[in-house]
Amino acid sequence: MNLKPRRHEEPEINIVSLIDVVLLLVVFFMLSSKFTDEGRLHVELPRASAVPAAVRQSEPLVVSVTEAGTYLVNGRELINSSPDTLRAALLQQAGADRGMSVTIRADGRATQQSVVTAMDVLGQLGFVRLNIATIRDERAGAP
């Protein structure tokens, strides 16, 4: 019979893999977080009494598409519904300003092709600020 006391080994936890995982998480959060702009220089602009008046922005351009597929540019009906006529009317109204906002007001029963044609002509001319006008559907209920 063995009467010697048994040696109990102290349990130990291997934390090397835990350190690896925590380090990877720290690196991930450091790379994916958005850094604040605290390091920017604050520049105070000089003051002047004769500041030029701000240039008044022109009226936004409104392209309306009727149920029949005809176009109106700022309320003026075009002589036909061809893309070339629409392009000429837009160039006349907008001039060289391609940064202006353009609103497309299409009738709910207008064909999709006529709306896409208007959007295509606007895109070819270089307009990037397009809005599509809608009205609130009262049947759908409040959000």
C-alpha positions as CSV (number, residue, x, y, z in Angstrom):
1,M,0.0,0.0,0.0
2,N,1.2,3.4,-0.9
3,L,1.1,5.7,2.1
4,K,3.0,8.6,0.7
5,P,1.0,11.7,0.2
6,R,0.1,12.5,-3.3
7,R,1.6,15.5,-4.9
8,H,-1.1,17.9,-6.1
9,E,0.0,20.0,-8.9
10,E,-1.4,23.5,-8.9
11,P,-3.7,24.1,-11.9
12,E,-2.4,26.7,-14.3
13,I,-4.1,28.6,-17.1
14,N,-2.3,29.1,-20.3
15,I,-3.1,32.7,-21.2
16,V,-0.8,33.0,-24.3
17,S,-3.6,32.4,-26.7
18,L,-5.8,34.8,-24.8
19,I,-3.1,37.5,-25.2
20,D,-3.0,36.8,-28.9
21,V,-6.7,37.2,-29.3
22,V,-6.8,40.4,-27.2
23,L,-3.9,41.9,-29.2
24,L,-5.7,41.1,-32.5
25,L,-8.9,42.8,-31.2
26,V,-6.9,45.9,-30.2
27,V,-5.3,46.1,-33.6
28,F,-8.7,45.6,-35.3
29,F,-10.4,48.3,-33.3
30,M,-7.5,50.7,-33.8
31,L,-7.6,50.3,-37.6
32,S,-11.4,50.4,-37.9
33,S,-12.0,53.3,-35.6
34,K,-12.4,56.9,-36.8
35,F,-9.7,59.1,-35.5
36,T,-10.7,62.6,-34.3
37,D,-9.3,65.7,-36.0
38,E,-7.7,67.1,-32.9
39,G,-4.4,67.6,-34.7
40,R,-5.8,70.2,-37.2
41,L,-4.7,73.7,-37.1
42,H,-7.2,76.3,-36.3
43,V,-7.0,79.2,-38.7
44,E,-8.7,82.5,-38.0
45,L,-9.4,84.3,-41.2
46,P,-8.6,88.0,-41.5
47,R,-11.4,90.5,-41.3
48,A,-12.3,93.0,-44.0
49,S,-15.0,95.6,-44.2
50,A,-15.6,95.3,-48.0
51,V,-16.7,91.6,-48.2
52,P,-18.2,90.8,-51.6
53,A,-21.8,89.8,-51.5
54,A,-22.6,86.2,-51.8
55,V,-23.6,85.1,-55.3
56,R,-27.3,84.3,-55.3
57,Q,-27.9,80.8,-56.4
58,S,-30.1,80.5,-59.4
59,E,-33.5,78.9,-59.3
60,P,-33.3,75.1,-59.3
61,L,-34.1,73.5,-62.6
62,V,-37.4,71.6,-62.8
63,V,-38.0,69.0,-65.5
64,S,-41.7,67.8,-65.5
65,V,-42.8,64.6,-67.3
66,T,-46.5,64.4,-68.2
67,E,-48.6,61.4,-68.5
68,A,-48.3,61.5,-72.3
69,G,-44.5,61.6,-72.0
70,T,-44.0,65.2,-73.0
71,Y,-41.5,67.4,-71.1
72,L,-41.7,70.8,-69.5
73,V,-38.6,72.6,-68.4
74,N,-39.3,75.2,-65.6
75,G,-43.0,75.2,-66.7
76,R,-42.4,75.7,-70.4
77,E,-43.6,72.9,-72.6
78,L,-41.2,71.6,-75.3
79,I,-42.3,71.4,-78.9
80,N,-41.7,67.6,-79.0
81,S,-40.5,64.9,-76.6
82,S,-37.2,64.0,-78.2
83,P,-34.1,63.8,-76.1
84,D,-32.4,66.4,-78.4
85,T,-35.1,69.0,-77.7
86,L,-34.9,68.3,-74.0
87,R,-31.1,68.7,-74.1
88,A,-31.3,72.0,-76.0
89,A,-33.9,73.3,-73.5
90,L,-31.7,72.3,-70.5
91,L,-28.6,73.9,-72.0
92,Q,-30.6,77.1,-72.6
93,Q,-31.9,77.2,-69.0
94,A,-28.8,76.1,-67.1
95,G,-26.0,77.6,-69.2
96,A,-22.7,76.4,-68.0
97,D,-23.8,75.7,-64.4
98,R,-23.8,71.9,-63.9
99,G,-23.7,72.1,-60.1
100,M,-27.3,73.3,-59.8
101,S,-30.0,71.1,-58.4
102,V,-32.4,69.5,-60.8
103,T,-35.8,68.3,-59.7
104,I,-37.7,65.7,-61.9
105,R,-41.5,65.9,-61.4
106,A,-42.9,62.9,-63.2
107,D,-46.6,62.1,-63.4
108,G,-47.4,58.8,-61.6
109,R,-48.9,57.4,-64.8
110,A,-45.9,58.5,-67.1
111,T,-44.0,55.8,-68.7
112,Q,-40.8,54.7,-67.1
113,Q,-39.0,55.2,-70.4
114,S,-39.8,58.9,-70.6
115,V,-38.5,59.4,-67.0
116,V,-35.3,57.4,-67.7
117,T,-34.8,59.4,-70.9
118,A,-34.9,62.7,-68.9
119,M,-32.5,61.3,-66.3
120,D,-30.2,60.0,-69.1
121,V,-30.1,63.4,-70.8
122,L,-29.4,65.1,-67.5
123,G,-26.6,62.7,-66.7
124,Q,-25.0,63.1,-70.2
125,L,-25.0,66.9,-69.7
126,G,-23.2,66.5,-66.4
127,F,-25.9,67.2,-63.8
128,V,-25.2,65.2,-60.6
129,R,-27.7,66.8,-58.1
130,L,-30.9,65.1,-59.2
131,N,-34.1,65.1,-57.1
132,I,-37.3,63.2,-57.8
133,A,-40.4,65.0,-56.5
134,T,-43.1,62.9,-54.8
135,I,-46.1,63.6,-52.5
136,R,-46.9,61.9,-49.3
137,D,-49.2,58.9,-49.5
138,E,-51.9,59.5,-46.9
139,R,-53.1,55.9,-47.3
140,A,-49.8,54.5,-46.1
141,G,-50.2,56.2,-42.7
142,A,-47.8,58.3,-40.7
143,P,-44.2,57.0,-40.2
